[in-house]
C-alpha cells in the first residue's frame, strides 16, 4: 500500500484493454493535470524492465486503481491478473475505503467481481472524467476535482464522446495545428459542438470559431446572417455543419454548403442531428465499412437498372428505376480539400436516371426525427420518378409524413419536393438501431434509403428547397448488370 503524502497527489494505477489505450492515455493526462500521480504502463515501462513485476509493484503502491470497462473486458487477458491483484489490495484497505474505481468506456454489463462496487447511477451511459476525480477525492482524501485544469472543459464528457470528437477531427477532417476550423450549429447540437470545439483547441491545437445559429434563424435564412457566415467560411480550412435535419431549414443548409464549395481549400463535413450519443459512434472503428461501401458503389456504377422490393403487412411492393446517367458515391468518411461529405462514413448512393422510377415502395424504418413503429409505415406510389400518392398505416405515421412535405393548408411545401433524387444503401456496422437522425439511420448496415426533393447538392438537376431521406428495411435490392441481388431479407450479400 502506498505511504505517500496526499500533498504529493494520490498514486493512481490505470488498467485497460488494449483497444482503449488512447482513452487510458486521456485518463492519465487528466489525472496528471489535476495533481495526481498516475501510473500507465505505456508511460512508465522502459526497455529491460521486468514488466510483470513492475506492474505488480505499481499496483501495490497505488492509492486507487481505475479500471476501464467495456464489453468483452471479462475475456482472457493480462488485465485479469491486474484485477486479481487490485482485489487483493482492496482487502487490506480499511473498511469503507474504496480502491477500485470502475470507468465505463461504453455501456456494458459489469463483471461479477465489480457488482459489489458502485459503477455509477446510470450504466447506460459512459463515465465522465470528472467522476474519476470525485471518486479519488472521496477515497483518498485528495482535492483533485477542485483543481484548475487546462483540460477542464472536457471533464463533463465521457471518454467515448471525447474519443469520438478526436477521431472525427483526425480521421475524417484531418485537422492539424495550422487549420482554421469553423463549427456551425444550432440548439440541437450545442453539447456535441462544445465537445468538438474543446478537442480542436486542446488536442489538435488548431484555431476554432464556433457559430451558433438558432433554428429560427436557419429557417428565416436572412441575407445578413448568411453574408456574415460567408466571410467566416471563406477564411476556414475545415468546416463542420451540425444541427437539426429539419426540412424547413434545408434552404439554409444548402446555401451554406454551396458557400463552402466555393472555398477550394476547405474540407467540409455535414453532420445533421449530431448529439453526444452520435458523437460516441465516431470512436468506433468504421474502416471495415469502407471496403463494403466501395464494393456496393462499384456494382451501382456497372448497373443499368435496379429494383427495390419491400414488404409491409404481408403485402409486397416493387420499385423499378434506371441507372447510368450518374456516377455512384462511396461515402468512406474521408474529406479532401474543396469537397464535402455527410458523416459518419457508411453508405453507397446513386442518383437514378431522372423521371424513370416506377412502382411502389414501403417506408418502414424511419423518417427524419421519427422512428416508425414496428408493423407500421407508409406506402408510396411513384410514377415517372415522383411520388403520385401515399398511404400511411396509422394516423400518427401519416401526420409525421405530412409534416415533411405539406403545409397546414394541404399544399405541397415546394415544387418537386417529392421527386425521387437519391437511392442508397447503408454499410456502417457500428450503427445498431434507428434513431430518427437521418444521416445515421441511412448508414445502418443493410438499410435502404430514398431521397426525395433536391438533387443539385448531389450533382443532379432536380431543384427543390428541401431534400428528405426516408429509410426502409428492404427485403431485396437488385442491381441489373446480369442480375445481382445486393440485399436479401435485410442482409447485404453481394452475391
C-alpha positions, 0 to 999 in steps of 0.5 A: 500500500502506498505511504505517500503524502496526499500533498504529493497527489494520490498514486493512481494505477490505470488498467485497460484493454488494449483497444482503449489505450488512447482513452487510458492515455486521456485518463492519465493526462487528466489525472496528471493535470489535476495533481495526481500521480498516475501510473500507465504502463505505456508511460512508465515501462522502459526497455529491460524492465521486468514488466510483470513485476513492475506492474505488480509493484505499481499496483501495490503502491497505488492509492486507487486503481481505475479500471476501464470497462467495456464489453468483452473486458471479462475475456482472457487477458493480462488485465485479469491478473491486474484485477486479481491483484487490485482485489487483493489490495482492496482487502487490506484497505480499511473498511469503507475505503474504496480502491477500485474505481470502475470507468465505463468506456461504453455501456456494458454489463459489469463483471461479477467481481465489480457488482459489489462496487458502485459503477455509477447511477446510470450504466447506460451511459459512459463515465465522465472524467470528472467522476474519476476525480470525485471518486479519488477525492472521496477515497483518498482524501485528495482535492483533485476535482477542485483543481484548475485544469487546462483540460477542464472543459472536457471533464463533463464528457465521457471518454467515448464522446471525447474519443469520438470528437478526436477521431472525427477531427483526425480521421475524417477532417484531418485537422492539424495545428495550422487549420482554421476550423469553423463549427456551425450549429444550432440548439440541437447540437450545442453539447456535441459542438462544445465537445468538438470545439474543446478537442480542436483547441486542446488536442489538435491545437488548431484555431476554432470559431464556433457559430451558433445559429438558432433554428429560427434563424436557419429557417428565416435564412436572412441575407445578413446572417448568411453574408456574415457566415460567408466571410467566416467560411471563406477564411476556414480550412475545415468546416463542420455543419451540425444541427437539426435535419429539419426540412424547413431549414434545408434552404439554409443548409444548402446555401451554406454548403454551396458557400463552402464549395466555393472555398477550394481549400476547405474540407467540409463535413455535414453532420445533421442531428449530431448529439453526444450519443452520435458523437460516441459512434465516431470512436468506433472503428468504421474502416471495415465499412469502407471496403463494403461501401466501395464494393456496393458503389462499384456494382451501382456504377456497372448497373443499368437498372435496379429494383427495390422490393419491400414488404409491409403487412404481408403485402409486397411492393416493387420499385423499378428505376434506371441507372447510368446517367450518374456516377455512384458515391462511396461515402468512406468518411474521408474529406479532401480539400474543396469537397464535402461529405455527410458523416459518419462514413457508411453508405453507397448512393446513386442518383437514378436516371431522372423521371424513370422510377416506377412502382411502389415502395414501403417506408418502414424504418424511419423518417427524419426525427421519427422512428416508425413503429414496428408493423407500421409505415407508409406506402408510396406510389411513384410514377415517372420518378415522383411520388403520385400518392401515399398511404400511411398505416396509422394516423400518427405515421401519416401526420409525421409524413405530412409534416415533411412535405405539406403545409397546414393548408394541404399544399405541397411545401415546394415544387418537386419536393417529392421527386425521387433524387437519391437511392442508397444503401447503408454499410456502417456496422457500428450503427445498431438501431434507428434513431430518427437522425437521418444521416445515421439511420441511412448508414445502418448496415443493410438499410435502404434509403430514398431521397426525395426533393433536391438533387443539385447538392448531389450533382443532379438537376432536380431543384427543390428547397428541401431534400428528405431521406426516408429509410426502409428495411428492404427485403431485396435490392437488385442491381441489373448488370446480369442480375445481382441481388445486393440485399436479401431479407435485410442482409447485404450479400453481394452475391 
